[in-house]
Amino acid sequence: MFDISGPSESGAPGEEGGGGGEVAREQARDGFAAAQQASLQQLQRDEKKSKKRDDGVAQIILQFLTDTQRTHLAVLIARLVAINCPTPFILAILSLINEQCRAGVEEYLKDKNVQTSENQSLPIILQGERGLDASANTKLVMWIARMDHVLQTDPETILGSLLIDQNNIDGTVLQLTTFVLQTFLTEHGKNAEFENLQALSVGVLQSLFTSHMGGNARDKLE
């Protein structure tokens, strides 16, 4: 099983009352500026289409920074950029709640000639007692499949950026996945405790990551 390292607090940055939200937004802008500088250095080494995708992520972060309800997502995205998490995987996480990201992932997978389909071995989540309809559940399954397909393209680089070691995953990716899932459920009129969604996100990420690790490493995580 994974242990979580790094930021894993259950509250979203910027949820404090009064001036706390503004302070969080200022911190987010500062954090993004530093992450953007690191990204620019990486962009110089990327191909033209990759640059286009990284520029797209920067625009998405800026959009989140102007949305007081989504500043916490921008902070987490900037953190992932700062640790060199590949852009396509960031887009894959966000694709559940952002059509621009979904289109970017699909274009990337097409460029990589990845055959996309639902992975029936992955869990079909949040059905039954939570009351999500079939369409919403299909979107969730396809979201997990998109992350899986992106992982197929470069598992070593993606996992290398997100795994602290063979037993620990960086907490930022867990938080972002959990908040994206929470946003999706809210948009579909469903509410769930953050802690429950976080546990679910751990299960999803564990299922995805272990399927792309070598046998010895996988054994240590299960």
N, C-alpha and C positions, 0 to 999 in steps of 0.2 A: 504494500500500500504506500501511497505517496504521503510524505509530510510536506507541509507548506512552509516556505521560508520567505522572508521579506514581508511587504505590506499585505496584511490579511485582515485588517480591521473590518467589522461588519457594517459600519456606517459609511456613507458616501462622503467624500470630502466636499465641504461647502454646504452641509445640511444644517450647520449651526444657525441659530437665529441671529437677529440684529446685524452687526457689521461683519459677522463671521463669514458670511457668504462672499462678501467683497474681498476680504482678506484671502480666502481660498482661490478666488478668481485671479487675484494678483499673483499668488503663488503658482497657479496654473500657467499663467502667461510667462512667468520667469522660467518655470520648468520646461515649457514648450520651446522657449528661445534657446535654451541649452541643448535640448534634444534636436531642434532643427539644425543647429550648427553641426552636430555630429552627423545628422542625416545628409547634410550637404557634402561632407567629405565622402560619404558612402556613394552619393549620387554620382560623383565624378568618376567612379569606377564601374558604374552600372551601364547597361545598354540603354538605348533610347526608350524602348517600351517600359523598361523597369523604372527609368527616370519619371516617365509619365505617371506610373502608378504611385511612386513615392510623392510626387507633387500632389497627386490626388488625395493621399492620406493627409498631407499638410493642410490642404483646403478643408478636409473633413474636420480636422482638429480645430481649425479656426472657426468653422461653423459651430462646433460644440461650445467653444469659448464664448460665443455671442449668445448662446442659449443658456440662461441661468439654470435651467432644469437638467442640463447635461454636462456641466463643467467637470463633474467627477469623471465622466468618461474620457474627456480630453486629457485630464491629468494622467490617467492610466495608459492611454494610448502613447502619450509623450514618454512615459517611463519605459514602455516596451520598445519604442524607437531608440531610446538612449542605450538599451542593452542589446541593440542590433537584432531584435526579432525581425525576421524577414517580413517585408511589407505584405506579401500575399496572405500570410497567416493572420496578420492583423485585420486585413480586409475580410477574411473568412469569418473571423469571430463577429465582426460588426455586420456581416451580411444578413443576419437575422432581422435586423431593425433598420437597415439602410439599403435602398435599392441601388444606389450608386456603387456601394461596396459589392453587392451581389453581382452586378454587371462586370465590375472589375475582376472579380474572382473567376467568373465564367470565361472572360476574355483570356485571362492568364492560363487557365486550364486548357483552353482551346489551343493557345500558342504552344503549350507543352504536349499537345496530343494525348491528353489524359482522357480516357473513356469514363464518363461520369454516369453513375447509377447509384441507387440506394444500396447501402451496405446492410444487408439483413442481419449481419452478426452484431451490429451496433444496437444499443437499447432504444426502443420506442418509448419516449419519456412523456410523463405528465398526461396520461390518458386516464380514462375511467373516472375515479372519484374526483378529480380536479375539474372535470366537466368541459375540457377543451373539445371542440368539434373536430371532425376528421380532417378538415382543411388545415387547421392550426397544427394538428399533430404531424401532418405531412410536411409542413414547413419546418417543423423542428427536426424531423428525420433528415430532410434534405440539407438543413444547416449543418448537422453533424457530418453528413456525407461530404459536404463541401470542405469542411476542415480536414477530414480524412484524405480527400483527394489532394489537397494542397500539401499535406504531410508526405504523401507519396512522392512528390516532386523533389523534395530535398530534406529528408528526415534528419540527416546529420546536422545540418545548419540550424534548422528550426529547433530541434531538441537541444542542441548545444547552447542555444541562447536562453532556453527556458528551464532547463534542468540545472539546479545548483550542483547536484551530484546524482548518483544512481538512486538515491532515496528521497531527494528533495526537489520540489518544483517551486519556481519563483512565484511568490504570492500575487504579483501584479496580474499575471495572466488569469489566475483564478478569480480575482476580483472583477476583472473586465468581463470575463465569461459570465459570472454571476449577475452583474448589473445588466448586461445585454439580455440575459434570460428574464430577469425581473421586468425590464422595460417591455419586452415582448408580451409577457403575461398581462401586464397592466393595460397594454393596448388592446388586449382581448378580454378585458373586463375581469381578470382574475388576479387575486392577491395571494401572496405566499410569504411566509417568514423568510427573511434573508438567510438565516442559518440553515433552513431546510434547502433553499436553493443553492447555497454554497456547497452543501453536502452532495447535492445532485451534480453540480458542476465538477466537483472532484471526481465523481464516478465517470462522468463523460470524458474528462480529460485523461483520466487514468486508462480508460478503455482505448482511447485514441492513441495515446503515447506508447503504451505497452505493445500495441499491435505493430509499431514501427521500430521497436528496439530489438537488439540481438537477443538470443535465447538466454544468455547468462544474466544480462541486465534485466530482462523481463522477469526472470525467476525471483530476483531480489525485490521487485516492486509488487509482486502478487502475494 
